[in-house]
Amino acid sequence: MKLTFLGTGTSQGVPMIGFDNPGLDLSNPKNWRTRSAAHIEAGGMHIQIDAGPEFRLQCLQNKVDWIDVFLLTHGHADHILGMDDLRRFCDRMPNNKIPVYANDYGIERINFIFPYAVLDKPAQRGYPCFGVKKMPNLLEFENGLKIYAEELPHGTTKTLGFVFEFEGKKLAYYNDCKLLTPRAIELAQNADIVVLDGLRPIPHPTHLSIFEAIEYAKILNAKRAFFTHTTWQIDYETWSKKIPENTQIAYDGLSVEI
């Protein structure tokens, strides 16, 4: 499996508009973060997680030219508003329609924002077309890839966390969440890679702080853990020296193979 972090920033992006971003070294490209999204390759399949406002540019920069399945963690703007750019991937599908999986809240938001794309077939060539389905607890594919899903608390809504299993390897992606449920912990136990929401040093009502994320990485006994959805308060070089050796601050464009 291969994981590529297309984006690792928050809803406002990093650095923030109209703000001094104190303590953030803007000469370091790893501190320039677009909205969080990830791309996973396993056995010839390409799985896209989320599509924020910079999704088109993220695809160009990371040479993402094919998507078999789209997974939406939740319907907040920084994760959904780039879905219109899936139109190019729809064009390349045999039926010009891309499978999209989400929870109830995500489906509600897709239907509200993109009614022109939730059809049996594209309105015309070049338009997006989403085959929207509710994400099951387990999604299995012919190549042996398994994707487990678990809803996680995120303020007044719930976000989907995903665990990917392929050829004996395990990758967990838990973004935009305040805590991990017992099932989420069980699914991700001893994972080769765990991606965790690590917003900032101080506690937040709807996100894991980086210290909470570090503790979860220990609980999960992860071989490697990456912290994403980080704010301007997380300077890459500064925090890389503070966190455990088997953990890392994720940055845009980072690719990891397991």
C-alpha positions, 0 to 999 in steps of 0.5 A, a space after each residue: 500500500 502507498 499513502 500520499 498526503 495531498 493536504 495536511 492543513 486545517 479548514 483555514 489552511 496554513 498559513 492563515 489569511 490576514 494573520 502573522 502566524 507567529 512561530 511558523 517558519 514560512 521559508 519551510 515548504 512543509 509549513 505550507 498546508 492545503 486542506 486535508 486529503 489523502 490518496 491510497 494505492 493498493 493492488 492497482 486500486 486508487 482510493 481518494 479520501 476527501 476533496 477540499 478547495 485545493 483538490 484540483 491543484 493537489 492532484 496536479 502536484 501529486 500526479 493523481 490521474 485516476 480514482 476508483 473510489 471516493 471516500 468522504 470523511 464528513 461534509 464540512 467545507 474543507 473536505 467536500 467542496 472540491 468534489 466537483 473536480 471529480 468530474 475529470 475522473 468520472 470522464 475516465 470511468 467506463 460508465 462516467 460515474 464514480 462510486 462515492 461512500 459517506 455517512 448519513 451527514 456526508 450524503 446529506 451534504 453531497 445531495 445539497 451541494 451537488 444535486 447536479 452530480 447525484 444522477 444515474 448518469 452525467 447530465 452530459 459529457 464532462 459533468 461529475 456523476 456520483 454513485 453515492 452510497 452509505 459507507 458500510 462497516 466493511 467494504 471489500 474488493 476483488 483484489 483483496 483490499 478491505 476498508 473498515 469504517 467507524 464513525 468518530 465524534 467531531 463536535 455536533 456531527 460524526 466523521 468517518 475513520 477508515 482502516 485499510 487492510 491489504 496483503 497483511 498490512 494495515 493503515 488507519 486514517 482517523 482525521 477530524 475527531 475528538 476521540 477514538 471509539 473502542 471499535 476504532 481502537 480495536 480496528 487500528 491496533 498494531 497498525 503499520 501506519 496510523 494517521 491521526 488528527 493532531 490539530 494544535 498543542 492546546 485542547 480543542 472541543 472537536 479535534 485531538 490535540 497533538 498531545 492527545 494524538 501522541 497518546 492514542 499512537 501509544 495506545 494503538 501500538 502503531 509502528 509509525 504514526 503521522 499527525 495531520 490537520 495541523 494548524 499554524 501552531 505546529 511548526 514542522 521543525 520545532 515539533 519534529 524535535 518534540 514528538 516520539 521517534 516513531 511519529 512524524 508531522 505529516 506535510 503536503 506531498 509526503 508519500 509513505 509505502 508499507 
